[in-house]
């Protein structure tokens, strides 16, 4: 069974490069948990944060030769118009 601490430990070191992979792992962890479960609520918040991180990039930290924020990647869901 997943806990809030499990979710937080998983997303703590997230970077734009790995945000979508971590998002998938969080989704797997909360799959099947009831809607009011604290781990599910935290996981849903984490998924939203990871989607923003993947889309918008990282806005802080050491960056060589680049302006902030760093572009990451576009989130295109199946069926979305491009």
RONU-720756 format. One line per 5 residues: number of its first residue (from 0); their letters; for each residue x, y, z of N, C-alpha, C. Coordinates in nm, 4 decimals. Layout:
<nodes>
NUM) a) X Y Z X Y Z X Y Z | ...
</nodes>
This chain:
<nodes>
0) xxxxx) 0.0839 -0.1182 0.0000 0.0000 0.0000 0.0000 0.0884 0.1245 0.0000 | 0.0539 0.2200 -0.0821 0.1304 0.3431 -0.0940 0.0912 0.4416 0.0149 | 0.1902 0.5226 0.0549 0.1662 0.6247 0.1549 0.2032 0.7608 0.0984 | 0.1618 0.8655 0.1686 0.1980 1.0012 0.1299 0.3501 1.0139 0.1245 | 0.4194 0.9532 0.2191 0.5656 0.9593 0.2221 0.6269 0.8912 0.0992
5) xxxxx) 0.5665 0.7825 0.0533 0.6147 0.7148 -0.0680 0.6063 0.8089 -0.1886 | 0.4952 0.8789 -0.2000 0.4745 0.9716 -0.3115 0.5769 1.0841 -0.3033 | 0.5914 1.1431 -0.1861 0.6844 1.2552 -0.1688 0.8279 1.2134 -0.1955 | 0.8659 1.0945 -0.1532 1.0017 1.0458 -0.1777 1.0274 1.0270 -0.3270 | 0.9262 0.9842 -0.3991 0.9403 0.9603 -0.5417 0.9532 1.0898 -0.6205
10) xxxxx) 0.8758 1.1925 -0.5839 0.8771 1.3159 -0.6633 0.9805 1.4173 -0.6153 | 1.0366 1.3988 -0.4982 1.1311 1.4954 -0.4425 1.2423 1.5370 -0.5376 | 1.3125 1.4443 -0.5997 1.4240 1.4823 -0.6870 1.3849 1.5016 -0.8336 | 1.2579 1.5226 -0.8629 1.2110 1.5303 -1.0014 1.2744 1.6477 -1.0760 | 1.3137 1.6224 -1.1985 1.3644 1.7241 -1.2900 1.2788 1.7185 -1.4158
15) xxxxx) 1.2809 1.8241 -1.4975 1.2001 1.8208 -1.6196 1.2271 1.6982 -1.7067 | 1.3536 1.6587 -1.7133 1.3920 1.5464 -1.7992 1.3227 1.4159 -1.7596 | 1.3012 1.3955 -1.6312 1.2433 1.2704 -1.5825 1.1004 1.2851 -1.5310 | 1.0414 1.4028 -1.5449 0.9096 1.4286 -1.4863 0.8029 1.3316 -1.5352 | 0.8000 1.3031 -1.6649 0.6947 1.2146 -1.7160 0.7147 1.0701 -1.6729
20) xxxxx) 0.8390 1.0269 -1.6593 0.8633 0.8910 -1.6108 0.8195 0.8785 -1.4649 | 0.8490 0.9803 -1.3857 0.8084 0.9787 -1.2452 0.6565 0.9877 -1.2355 | 0.5960 1.0692 -1.3212 0.4506 1.0800 -1.3250 0.3877 0.9428 -1.3468 | 0.4413 0.8660 -1.4394 0.3888 0.7314 -1.4640 0.4004 0.6434 -1.3405 | 0.5111 0.6538 -1.2699 0.5294 0.5719 -1.1491 0.4317 0.6124 -1.0398
25) xxxxx) 0.4091 0.7433 -1.0254 0.3122 0.7907 -0.9258 0.1728 0.7397 -0.9612 | 0.1362 0.7469 -1.0888 0.0055 0.6981 -1.1323 -0.0111 0.5501 -1.0989 | 0.0941 0.4721 -1.1163 0.0884 0.3299 -1.0829 0.0715 0.3096 -0.9320 | 0.1395 0.3934 -0.8531 0.1305 0.3801 -0.7077 -0.0099 0.4087 -0.6559 | -0.0785 0.5059 -0.7158 -0.2104 0.5429 -0.6629 -0.3258 0.4707 -0.7309
30) xxxxx) -0.2942 0.3955 -0.8359 -0.3980 0.3211 -0.9063 -0.4703 0.2278 -0.8088 | -0.5999 0.2339 -0.8089 -0.6781 0.1452 -0.7237 -0.7051 0.1991 -0.5844 | -0.6389 0.3098 -0.5460 -0.6674 0.3673 -0.4146 -0.8010 0.4412 -0.4214 | -0.8777 0.4389 -0.3136 -1.0060 0.5093 -0.3144 -0.9868 0.6607 -0.3241 | -1.0862 0.7338 -0.3762 -1.0741 0.8777 -0.3990 -1.0324 0.9595 -0.2763
35) xxxxx) -1.0732 0.9240 -0.1575 -1.0396 1.0024 -0.0384 -0.9091 0.9635 0.0289 | -0.8405 0.8638 -0.0234 -0.7169 0.8162 0.0390 -0.6110 0.9272 0.0351 | -0.5443 0.9545 0.1484 -0.4432 1.0600 0.1510 -0.3307 1.0405 0.0477 | -0.2892 0.9172 0.0249 -0.1844 0.8915 -0.0743 -0.2346 0.9221 -0.2148 | -0.3606 0.8927 -0.2415 -0.4169 0.9244 -0.3739 -0.4235 1.0755 -0.3942
40) xxxxx) -0.4694 1.1476 -0.2929 -0.4782 1.2938 -0.3015 -0.3400 1.3524 -0.3257 | -0.2414 1.3081 -0.2496 -0.1036 1.3561 -0.2675 -0.0510 1.3173 -0.4052 | -0.0832 1.1976 -0.4509 -0.0399 1.1534 -0.5828 -0.0996 1.2367 -0.6944 | -0.2269 1.2714 -0.6822 -0.2906 1.3556 -0.7836 -0.2283 1.4941 -0.7870 | -0.1954 1.5487 -0.6702 -0.1251 1.6777 -0.6638 0.0129 1.6653 -0.7284
45) xxxxx) 0.0814 1.5556 -0.6998 0.2145 1.5334 -0.7558 0.2085 1.5223 -0.9075 | 0.1081 1.4541 -0.9588 0.0928 1.4393 -1.1037 0.0749 1.5762 -1.1690 | -0.0067 1.6619 -1.1090 -0.0261 1.7964 -1.1634 0.1062 1.8740 -1.1624 | 0.1813 1.8630 -1.0537 0.3105 1.9318 -1.0437 0.4086 1.8790 -1.1482 | 0.4120 1.7482 -1.1653 0.5031 1.6875 -1.2620 0.4659 1.7248 -1.4053
50) xxxxx) 0.3366 1.7357 -1.4340 0.2948 1.7800 -1.5674 0.3431 1.9221 -1.5944 | 0.3302 2.0104 -1.4938 0.3787 2.1477 -1.5104 0.5298 2.1494 -1.5291 | 0.6009 2.0702 -1.4509 0.7466 2.0644 -1.4598 0.7903 2.0151 -1.5972 | 0.7249 1.9130 -1.6484 0.7597 1.8590 -1.7801 0.7303 1.9601 -1.8899 | 0.6218 2.0327 -1.8760 0.5800 2.1291 -1.9790 0.6603 2.2581 -1.9738
55) xxxxx) 0.6795 2.3127 -1.8552 0.7390 2.4449 -1.8408 0.8895 2.4436 -1.8165 | 0.9448 2.3309 -1.7794 1.0880 2.3253 -1.7509 1.1174 2.3695 -1.6092 | 1.2439 2.3827 -1.5806 1.2914 2.4179 -1.4473 1.3278 2.5650 -1.4452 | 1.2811 2.6368 -1.3452 1.3048 2.7798 -1.3377 1.4093 2.8212 -1.2369 | 1.4818 2.7270 -1.1783 1.5848 2.7630 -1.0815 1.6973 2.6614 -1.0862
60) xxxxx) 1.8060 2.6934 -1.0197 1.9210 2.6043 -1.0167 2.0272 2.6493 -1.1151 | 2.1396 2.5822 -1.1150 2.2527 2.6171 -1.2003 2.2254 2.5756 -1.3449 | 2.2443 2.6671 -1.4331 2.2229 2.6402 -1.5743 2.3411 2.6953 -1.6507 | 2.3984 2.6158 -1.7382 2.5112 2.6595 -1.8187 2.4628 2.7032 -1.9552 | 2.4996 2.8217 -1.9966 2.4772 2.8710 -2.1315 2.3313 2.8789 -2.1741
65) xxxxx) 2.2384 2.8799 -2.0819 2.0969 2.8825 -2.1175 2.0262 2.9899 -2.0369 | 1.9191 3.0401 -2.0922 1.8353 3.1337 -2.0194 1.7274 3.0561 -1.9456 | 1.6773 3.1139 -1.8382 1.5703 3.0513 -1.7613 1.4369 3.1075 -1.8038 | 1.3278 3.0370 -1.7949 1.3231 2.8949 -1.7610 1.3649 2.8085 -1.8787 | 1.4165 2.6940 -1.8467 1.4547 2.5994 -1.9499 1.3312 2.5386 -2.0127
70) xxxxx) 1.3239 2.5349 -2.1438 1.2108 2.4648 -2.2047 1.2282 2.3152 -2.1832 | 1.1224 2.2480 -2.1601 1.1300 2.1037 -2.1456 1.0635 2.0416 -2.2670 | 0.9495 1.9835 -2.2512 0.8825 1.9229 -2.3634 0.7359 1.9529 -2.3591 | 0.6728 1.9392 -2.4698 0.5300 1.9666 -2.4780 0.4519 1.8424 -2.4392 | 0.3451 1.8643 -2.3678 0.2576 1.7535 -2.3305 0.1450 1.7478 -2.4326
75) xxxxx) 0.1432 1.6449 -2.5113 0.0360 1.6236 -2.6074 -0.0303 1.4919 -2.5697 | -0.1565 1.5011 -2.5396 -0.2324 1.3812 -2.5065 -0.2982 1.3295 -2.6325 | -0.3176 1.2015 -2.6382 -0.3831 1.1406 -2.7540 -0.5161 1.2090 -2.7795 | -0.5396 1.2456 -2.9046 -0.6645 1.3102 -2.9414 -0.6605 1.4607 -2.9365 | -0.5542 1.5211 -2.8798 -0.5422 1.6666 -2.8770 -0.5046 1.7176 -3.0130
80) xx) -0.5567 1.8315 -3.0483 -0.5174 1.8952 -3.1744 -0.3828 1.9613 -3.1564 | -0.2998 1.9525 -3.2550 -0.1679 2.0140 -3.2445 -0.1687 2.1507 -3.3051
</nodes>
